[in-house]
């Protein structure tokens, strides 16, 4: 009875030990108090209530980010292109495979919680030397032995080292997941920006061509007046140089256009010679309302922050692994089997054999490697915490920069719109005065040049406002939690939205 009581007490002790895990437990870091994007309240941007890139944009604080945020630009060709990129982009496919590999590694670590079983069968034909006695019982020098052996091994996770290793592997898989989401967000943002840039470059090319045509008309007029003696050769040469300078900008714009379309093709996962839709600024609609997440929400929304959180969890678990490696460990084993002379004797009484063993191991001297491994793990944990803080600050800076860009680029667009309207009015007046004979043709051409230059600046400002809206959605995390376009099941998406349960 006493032996039974002692055995039960020892078993209970093992169960209690197996229920704990050494090392620090992971706790999700909180956002430092008082952290926000701006010191002043957010107000609507400059603009008007019409359509196009000149509309005023307002901000809604604390609303959710749509999963397919790029659809706010109301461009069907863009929507189709993004869906194609999500399905075909090779970088995303490579990272999806890497994520599967990381989850398999987590399952490999999880196998350490279970006993190991293996079976072996070893038939042998043996001859005994005549120096020795013949084999007992059969009185012969030749004999057969057929050995069937089952090997059972189990290492109780007394200190939780195995569970910490599982936790670390799971956290590494979570890092892979959020790196995949970050790559997808960057790819989508780059693709949307590329379509906006293409539209802006096309508009700039058209404005430059109109400006070149206007300058050439001016050159022709100056050349005519120079022949009549009303203008100097210096005037004609200066105007010729102005035309040449403008024409020299066209190859650069065409190069940017070609390279932008090449970038779009690669992002979509096709060769540069593949047909792609053409984009123009008038095909895009600037959203009049933009979401702004609370700073505390960024901790869950930004893939880079979530990856940094998972890195803290992995580093924390590795501290537990290092501590467990320095503590005593128990290995249990059992080897039941049978050894027979003929196959017909299998499973008959009297041929069985077994061994049950328990081994207790305590590291004593490893050259200090185990101690330094623990110190290294703790240093890695401190590094992960500091990296996390830097990542959070960088994320808040990204949102703040996007909000500043939305405000000031709206002001810039309004100023450029006013300048364009003024030059358009000036050109209209110049034409009217020309019909009355109050101004020369040269004055009209100069008004045309000013209007074309203002148009070029206006186009660039319009493209900047679209890109600013893209940057805001990217800085807020891109709404990846509201879509399932990377081959993840809804259950997996939901599970990864929470803290990882390591066992």
N, C-alpha and C positions, 0 to 999 in steps of 0.2 A: 504493500500500500504506500509506504514511504517512497519507494522507488518510482511508483506511478505518479505520486504527487510531485516529486522532484522533476520527473520528465515533463509533466504538464506545465510546471512553472518555467522550465527552460524553453518549452515550445512557445508559451505565452510571451516570454521575453523576446524571442526571435520575431514574433508577430508584431510586437510593439516597436521594436527597432526597425522592422521593415516598413512600418507606416510613416517613419520620419525621413527627412532628407537633409543632410548637412549643407551648409552654405546659405547665402542670403536668398530670400525669396524675392521674385521680381514684382515690383509695384510700378504701375504706369506713372511716369512723371507728370506733374501738373504744370500748367502754364504759370510763369511768374506773375504775381499780382500787378495790376496797373498797366499791363502791356497792351498797346493798341496801335492802329495804323497811323493815325493822325491826332494831333493835339486839338485841332479845331473841328467843329461838327461838319459833317459832309453835306454839301448842297448840290443842287442840280448843276450840270455843266452849262457852259454858254451854248447858244443855239436857238433854234426856233421850233415851232410845232409842225413843220411841214414834213417832207420826205427827203431821202438822200442822206449824205454824210454830214449835213449841217444841222441835224435835229439836236435838240437838247436831250441829255441823258440823265435820268434820275437813278438813285440807288436804293435798294431794299435790303435792309440789314437783317441777317439771321434766316433768310430763306434758303431752301435747298438748291443745289446746283443740278440742272438737268443732265442726264447721262449723255445725250446727244446734243451738246450745247452748240455745236457748229450749225445746227438747223435754224438758229435764230437769225442767221443772215439771209434765210429764205432763198437759197440758191440751189435748185434741184441738181444741177451738174456737180456742185461741190459736195452735196450729200452723197451722191452716188460714188464720187471719187474717194471719199473717206471710207465708205463701206468696203470698197474694193481694196483699199490699202490695209484695213484691218484684217481682211481675209488673206491677202497675198504677201504682205511685207515679210521678207525673209528674216530680218532681225527679230521680229516678234515671234516667228515660228521657232527660231533657234532658242529664244528665251523660254518659250512654252515647253520645249523639250527639256531644257535645263531645270525648269520648275518640277516636272515629273520626276526627274532624276533626284532632286533634293527630297521629295516626299518619299521616294524609295529608300533613301538613306535614313530617313526618320524611322521607317518601318524596320530597317536592318537593326538600328539601335534598340527598337522596341522588342526585338527577339530575345534580348538579354534578360528579360523578366521571366522567361519560361524555361523549363528544363529542356535539356537536349537528349535526344534518343537516337541511337544508331545500332544497327544490327550487323553482325558479321558471321560468315560461314567459312570454315577453314578445313577442307578435307586434305589429309596427308597420307602418304604411303611411306612407312618407316622400316629400317633394318637395324637391328641391334648387333653390335660386335660380339663375337663369340667369347671375348674376354669377359663380358658381363653375363649374367644369368639371362636365360630367355624371359620373354615377357610373361609375367605371372598370369595364371589362370588359363592361358591358351598354349603355353609351353612351345612357343615358336619364335624364331628369330625375325620373321617378317610379320608386320601387323599394320592395320589401318586405324587412323583416328579421325573422326569427323566431329569437329567442334563448332557448335552454334552458340554465339555469345550476344547478349543484349547489353549495351552500355548506356547507363542512365547517369547524367550529370546535372547538377544544379548548384548555382552559386546564389545564395540568398542575398538580396540587395539590402544588407543590414543598415548601411549608412545613406542609402539613396543615391549612390554614385551612378548607377545605371539609369535611374529615373532622371537624374540631372543631365546625363548624356542624351537621353531621349528629348528632354526639354531643349537642349542646345541644338540638336539636329532639327527639331521642329521649328525653332526660331530661325535657323538658317534657311529653311524652306520658306518661311514667311518673308524673310529678306528677299529671296528670289521672286516671290509673288509681287512684292511692292516695287522691286526693280523692274519687273515686267510692266506693271501699271505705269511707272514713271516713263519707261521707254515708249509705251503706247501714247501717253499724253504728249510727250515731246514730238513724236511722229505726227500725231494729228495736228498739233499746233503748227509745226513746220509746214505741213501740207496746206492748211488753211492760209497761213501767211504767204506761202508761195503763190497760191491762186490770187490773193489780194495784190501781191507784188507784181504778178503778171499783168493784172488789170491796170495797175498804176503805171507800169512801164509802157503799156500800149497807149494809155492816155498821154503820157509824156512824149512818146514818139509822135503822136498826132499833133500835139501842141508845138513840138519842135519843128515838125515839117511845115506847119502853118507859119511859124515864125520865120523859117528859112525862106518860104515863099514871099512873105512880106518884105524881108530884107533884100531879096533879089529884085523885087519891084522898086524898092528904094534905090538900089544900085543902078537899075536901068534908068531911073529918072535922073539920078546924079550924073550918070554918063552922058545922057542927052543934054543936060544943062551945061556940062563941062565942054561939050563940043560947041555950044552956043556962047561960051565964055561967061556963063552965069555961075559956074562952080569951078573950084580949083582941082588940080590933079590930086592934091593931098586928100581932098574930100572923097574923091572916087576911090583912091587906094585904101583909105580908112574903112570905107563901106565894104570894099572887097574883102578886106581882112575880117570884118565882122561876119560876113557870110561864110567865109571859110572856117572860122572858129565854130560857128553853129553847126555846120556840116560835119565837123570833126567830132561832135558829140553824138551823132547818130550811130556810128559803129559801136560805140560803148554801150548805148542803150540797147541796140540789137543783140550785142553779146550778153548783156544781163538778161534779156528776154529768153534767149536760147538756153542759157545756163539754168535759168529758173524752171523752164519746161523740162530740162534734163533732170533736175532735182525732183520735180513732181513725178516723173516717170519712175525714178528709182524708189521713191517713197511708196508709190503704188505697187511696186514689185514687178515692173515691166521694163523693157529696154527703151532707151531714149528715142528710138525710131518708131515706137508704137504711137498710134493716134490717141490724142488726148483732147478734151474739149477746150475751147478758148474762153477766157474770162475777161469781162469788162466791168468797170466800176459800177455802171448803171444796173448791172445784174444783182448787186448786193444791196441788202437793206440793213441799215444801222439800227441795232436794238435801242429802243427808247428807255427801257428799264433794265438795269443790271443788278444781279445779286451780289451782296457782300457778306460773306460768312463772318461770324464772330471769331475773334482770334483764338478762343478756346476750341472752336470747331476745327480749326486747321490741324490740330493734333491728330484727328481721325481722318481728315480729308486728304492731306498731302501725302503722296506715296513716299517721298523722301523722309518725312518725319516718321511715318509708320515703319519704314525700313530701319531708321535709327533706333526706334523703340525696340524692334526685334533684335537689333544688335546688342542693346543693353541686356535683354533677356538671355541671349546666347552667352554673353560674357559672364553674366551672373551665374548661370548654370555651370559654366566651366569652372568657376570657383568651387562649387560644390563637388564637382568631379575631382579636382585637385586635392581637396580636403579628404575625400573618401579614399583616395589612393594611399594616403598616409596612415589609415586606420586598419586594425585587424580585419581579416576577411576569412570566411568559411567556405570551403568547397565540399560538397556532398557528392558521393558517387555510389553507384550500385552496379554490379556486373553479374547478373544471373545468366546461366547457360547450361549446356549439356555437352558431354564428350562421350562419344560411343565408338565402338569398333565397326559396327555395321549400321547402315541406314535404318534397318528395321528396329533397332533398339531405341530410336528416338522416342521421347515421351514415355519411356518405361521408367518405373521407380528405380532409384539407385544410381542413375547416371547424371543426376543434376549436380551443379556446383554454383556457388555464388560468393560474392564478396561485397561487403558494405563498408564504406570508409568515409571518414570525415577528416578534413585537413584544415587546421587553423594556421593562417599565415599572418605574420606581422613584419612589415618592412623595418629593418633596423638601421642599415647603412647603405645608402645608394649614392654616395658621393655628394650628398646635398641636393640631388636633382629634384626630389619630390618637394622639398621645402621651396626651392627656387621656382618650381612649376606653380606652386600655390601663389607665391608672390607675383609671378608673371600674370597669372589669371586675375589677381586683384588689380594690378596695374592696368590690364586690358579693360576691366570693368570701369575704372576711373576714366580711362580714355574714351570709352563708349558714352559715358555720361556727359563729358565735356563736348564730344562731337554732337550729341543730341541737342545740347543747349545752343550750339552754333547753328545747327540745322534749323531749329525753331526761329532763331533771330533772322536767319537768311530768308526763311519763308515769309515772315512778317514784313521784312524789307521788300520782298518781291511784290506783295500786295500793295504796300504803301507806294512803291515806285509806279505800279500800274495805275493807282488812283490819281497820283500826281500827273502822270502822262495824260490821263483822260481829261483832267481839268485844263491843263495848260495847252494841250494840243487842240482842245475845243476852242480856247481863246485864239490860238494861232489860226485855226480854220476860219473863225469869224473875221479876224483881221484880213486874211487873204481873200475872203469872200467880199469884204468891203472894198478892198483894193481892186478886185476884178470888176465889181459893179461900177466903181468909179471910172476905171479905164474904158469899160463898155459904154458908159454915158459920154465920156470924153470923145470916144470914137464916133458915136452917133452925132454929137454936136459938130465934130470936124467934118463929117460928111455933109451935114446941112449947110455949114459955112462954105464948103467947097461948091455946092450947087449955087450959092449966092455970089461966089467969087470973092469971098472975104479972106480965104486962106489958100495956100498953095497945095498942090498934090503932095509935096514933101511933108507938110504938117500932118496930112491925113495918114501917110505911111508911118510916120513916127507914132501917131496914136494907135495904129494897128499893131506896131511892134510892142508898145507898152501893154496893150491888151493881151497879146499872145504871151508875153512874159508873165503877166499876172495869172493867166490861165494855167501856165506850167506850174507856178507855185501853188495854185489852188488844188491842182490834181495831186501834188505831193502831200499836201495837208489832208486831203480827203483820205488817201491811202493810210496815212498815219492814224487816223481815228479808227478805222477798221482794225488795224493791227493792235491798237491799244485795247480794244475790246477782247481780242483774242488773248492778249497777255494777261488780262484780268482773270479770265476763265482758267487759263493755265496756272496762274499763281494760286488760285483757290482749290486746285486739285482736279479740276476737269470732270467731276461727277462720275468717276469710274464706278462708284458703289451703286449707281442707278442703271447700270447696263451690264449685259453678259455677252461680250463680243470677243473674248479671248479663250473660248473653249472651257471655261469654268462652269460647273453646274451651279444652280442657285444655292444648293446646300453648301457647296464649298465656298461660294461668295459670302454667304451668311456666316460661316464658321470663321473665315478670315477677317470678318468685320469685328470679331471679338478677340479678346486675349486668348492666346493659344493654350489649350489644356494639354499638358505634356504627357499624361498617362491616363 
